[in-house]
Amino acid sequence: MRAASKIAFLASDSEIAQEALVKLGAAYGAVPLDEAGVIVALGGDGFMLNTLHGTQARNLPVYGMNCGTIGFLMNEYAEEGLIERLEAAAEEVINPLAMRAVTTDGRVHEALAINEVSLLRAGPQAAKLKITIDGKVRMEELVCDGALVSTPAGSTAYNYSAHGPILPIGAEVLALTPMAAFRPRRWRGAILPKSAHVRFDVLEAAKRPVMADADGKSVRDVVSVEIRSETSIRHRILFDPGHGLEERLTREQFV
């Protein structure tokens, strides 16, 4: 049984989430983060990602309640029975991706991504990317609108919209998915081991500028991007029984 009675409530700026913050705080009490045994995040998936990133050093489980739109990472919102739901919740552990991007001016930018790291063309012409996996060049030139590397948790997000595969939680793999690939025209991407070190080199960077994005943190004019799983960081997400990520990932494939 987790310390469900010591709850830190965090909410997005939306009116719905702020109203929920007031109601739940009054009903269950609220403690500062440094005294909490669990975090309840009120908002949508974007706010959940921000909460996980912002509290990763605390190693606290996070239980999301949907006050947004899709809410793939969230549980259904209800004011009643929160303590019982927290005590019964199942925990999923997710490791983020670490991005290291180098820009045309030589600066290095680092960021973490729970869902995916993506490269996107930033001009009118298609991007040209060289793909290296674990030090071995696997594709000399991919002409495309972009490409991404996704975790299982993020595989139903941008990756799925780009026609990438849905990955089961615990499969210990990553998805490498192109966006609007022109050459090779029929290449649909690859499934890589979680331990893989992925490197993209941007070809003709001045003529075909590319930006990199890690869960909404963007870097423009990149010349190279390296991506790997950061296993030293563990994000703990709580779900109501029967509604965890495994079930959600399976359900998404039948709609």
C-alpha positions in Angstrom: 0.0 0.0 0.0 1.5 3.4 -1.1 1.2 6.5 1.0 -2.0 7.5 -0.7 -3.0 9.8 2.1 -0.1 12.1 1.3 -1.1 13.5 -2.1 0.5 16.4 -4.0 -2.0 17.7 -6.5 -0.7 19.4 -9.7 -2.9 20.9 -12.4 -2.6 22.4 -15.8 -3.7 26.0 -16.5 -7.0 25.0 -18.0 -10.2 26.1 -16.2 -11.4 22.5 -15.8 -8.1 21.3 -14.3 -7.9 24.3 -11.9 -11.5 23.7 -10.7 -10.6 20.0 -10.1 -7.6 21.1 -8.2 -9.7 23.1 -5.8 -12.3 20.4 -5.3 -9.9 17.5 -4.8 -7.6 19.5 -2.6 -10.6 20.4 -0.3 -11.8 16.8 -0.3 -8.6 15.0 0.3 -6.1 17.5 1.6 -2.9 18.3 -0.2 0.8 18.3 0.8 3.9 19.8 -0.8 5.9 17.6 -3.2 8.6 17.1 -0.7 6.1 15.5 1.7 4.1 13.5 -0.8 3.9 9.8 -1.3 2.1 10.1 -4.6 1.4 12.8 -7.2 -2.0 13.3 -8.8 -1.7 15.2 -12.1 -4.8 17.0 -13.4 -4.9 17.8 -17.1 -4.2 16.1 -20.4 -1.4 14.0 -21.8 0.8 17.1 -22.4 0.6 18.1 -18.8 1.3 14.5 -17.7 4.5 14.5 -19.7 5.5 17.9 -18.1 4.7 16.5 -14.7 6.8 13.4 -15.2 9.7 15.4 -16.6 9.5 18.0 -13.8 9.3 15.5 -10.9 11.6 12.7 -12.2 14.2 13.3 -9.5 11.7 12.6 -6.7 10.9 9.0 -7.8 7.2 9.4 -6.9 4.4 7.5 -8.6 2.2 9.8 -10.7 -1.6 9.2 -11.1 -3.1 11.2 -13.9 -6.8 12.2 -14.0 -8.0 13.4 -17.3 -9.1 17.0 -17.5 -8.0 17.3 -21.1 -8.9 15.7 -24.4 -7.4 12.3 -25.4 -5.8 11.5 -22.1 -4.0 8.3 -23.2 -1.7 8.5 -20.1 -4.6 9.5 -17.8 -7.2 7.8 -15.7 -10.9 8.9 -15.8 -11.7 11.9 -13.7 -13.9 11.4 -10.7 -14.0 13.1 -7.3 -15.2 10.1 -5.4 -13.0 7.2 -4.1 -9.6 8.7 -5.0 -7.8 7.1 -2.0 -9.2 3.6 -2.9 -8.2 4.1 -6.5 -4.7 5.1 -5.6 -4.2 2.1 -3.4 -5.5 -0.3 -6.0 -3.7 1.3 -9.0 -1.2 -0.7 -11.0 2.2 0.8 -11.7 4.0 1.0 -15.1 7.7 2.0 -15.2 8.9 3.8 -18.3 12.5 4.8 -19.3 12.8 8.0 -21.4 14.9 8.6 -24.4 18.0 10.8 -24.1 18.6 13.2 -27.1 21.9 14.9 -27.9 21.5 17.3 -30.8 24.3 19.3 -32.4 23.4 22.5 -34.3 25.1 24.2 -37.3 26.8 26.6 -34.9 28.4 23.7 -33.0 26.3 24.0 -29.9 25.1 20.8 -28.1 21.5 20.5 -26.8 20.4 17.7 -24.6 16.8 16.7 -23.6 14.7 13.8 -22.5 11.6 12.4 -24.1 9.1 10.0 -22.7 7.2 9.7 -26.0 9.5 10.2 -28.9 12.4 12.2 -30.4 11.6 13.4 -33.9 13.4 15.1 -36.7 11.4 17.3 -39.0 12.2 19.2 -42.1 12.2 23.0 -41.4 12.1 24.3 -45.0 10.3 23.7 -48.3 12.5 20.8 -49.4 12.6 17.3 -48.0 15.2 16.4 -45.4 18.1 14.1 -46.2 19.2 11.9 -43.3 21.9 9.3 -42.8 21.0 6.7 -40.2 23.6 4.9 -38.1 22.7 2.3 -35.5 25.3 1.2 -32.9 28.1 2.7 -34.9 27.1 1.0 -38.2 25.6 3.0 -41.1 22.2 1.3 -41.9 20.9 3.9 -44.4 23.2 6.2 -46.4 20.3 8.5 -47.4 16.7 8.8 -46.3 14.8 11.5 -48.2 11.7 12.3 -46.1 9.7 14.9 -44.2 11.3 13.5 -41.1 11.9 10.5 -38.9 11.3 9.6 -35.2 12.4 7.2 -32.5 9.6 6.2 -30.2 9.3 4.4 -26.9 6.5 1.9 -26.3 4.6 4.5 -24.3 4.8 7.0 -27.1 4.1 4.5 -29.9 0.4 5.4 -30.1 1.2 9.1 -30.4 3.1 10.7 -33.2 4.6 7.4 -34.2 1.2 5.9 -34.8 0.1 8.9 -36.8 3.2 8.3 -39.0 2.0 4.7 -39.6 4.6 3.3 -37.2 4.0 0.1 -35.1 2.3 0.0 -31.7 4.8 -1.5 -29.2 3.7 -3.4 -26.2 4.9 -2.2 -22.8 7.8 -4.3 -21.7 8.8 -5.4 -25.2 12.3 -3.8 -24.7 12.2 -2.3 -28.2 12.0 1.1 -29.9 10.3 2.1 -33.1 12.2 4.0 -35.8 9.6 5.5 -38.1 10.0 7.7 -41.2 7.5 10.4 -42.1 6.5 10.7 -45.7 9.6 8.8 -47.0 10.4 9.6 -50.6 13.5 7.5 -51.0 13.5 4.6 -50.3 9.8 5.2 -51.1 8.5 2.0 -49.5 10.6 2.0 -46.4 8.3 1.7 -43.3 11.0 1.9 -40.6 12.5 -0.5 -38.2 12.0 -2.0 -34.8 15.2 -1.7 -32.7 16.4 -3.2 -29.4 15.9 -0.9 -26.5 19.7 -0.8 -26.1 20.2 0.6 -29.6 22.1 3.9 -30.0 20.6 5.7 -33.0 22.3 8.6 -34.8 20.9 10.8 -37.5 23.2 12.9 -39.6 21.6 15.7 -41.6 22.8 15.8 -45.2 22.8 19.2 -47.0 21.9 20.9 -43.7 22.2 24.5 -45.1 19.9 23.7 -48.1 17.6 21.3 -46.3 17.3 22.5 -42.6 16.0 20.1 -40.0 14.7 20.6 -36.5 14.7 18.1 -33.7 12.0 17.8 -31.0 12.0 15.8 -27.7 8.5 15.8 -26.2 7.9 19.4 -27.3 11.4 20.7 -26.6 12.6 21.9 -30.1 16.1 22.5 -31.4 16.4 24.1 -34.8 19.2 23.8 -37.5 20.5 20.4 -36.3 23.4 18.6 -38.1 23.3 15.5 -36.0 21.0 13.9 -33.4 21.9 10.9 -31.2 19.2 9.0 -29.3 19.4 6.3 -26.7 17.3 4.9 -23.8 18.1 6.5 -20.5 17.6 3.5 -18.2 18.9 5.3 -15.1 15.6 7.3 -15.1 12.4 5.5 -14.1 9.0 7.2 -14.6 6.4 5.6 -12.4 2.8 5.9 -13.8 -0.3 4.6 -12.0 -3.3 3.3 -13.8 -6.7 2.0 -12.6 -6.8 -1.9 -12.6 -7.6 -3.2 -16.1 -6.9 0.2 -17.7 -3.1 0.2 -17.8 -0.8 1.0 -20.7 -0.8 -2.7 -21.9 -4.6 -2.7 -22.3 -4.6 0.8 -23.9 -1.9 -0.2 -26.4 -3.8 -3.3 -27.3 -7.2 -1.5 -27.6 -5.7 1.2 -29.9 -5.0 -1.5 -32.5 -8.7 -2.5 -32.8 -10.3 0.9 -33.4 
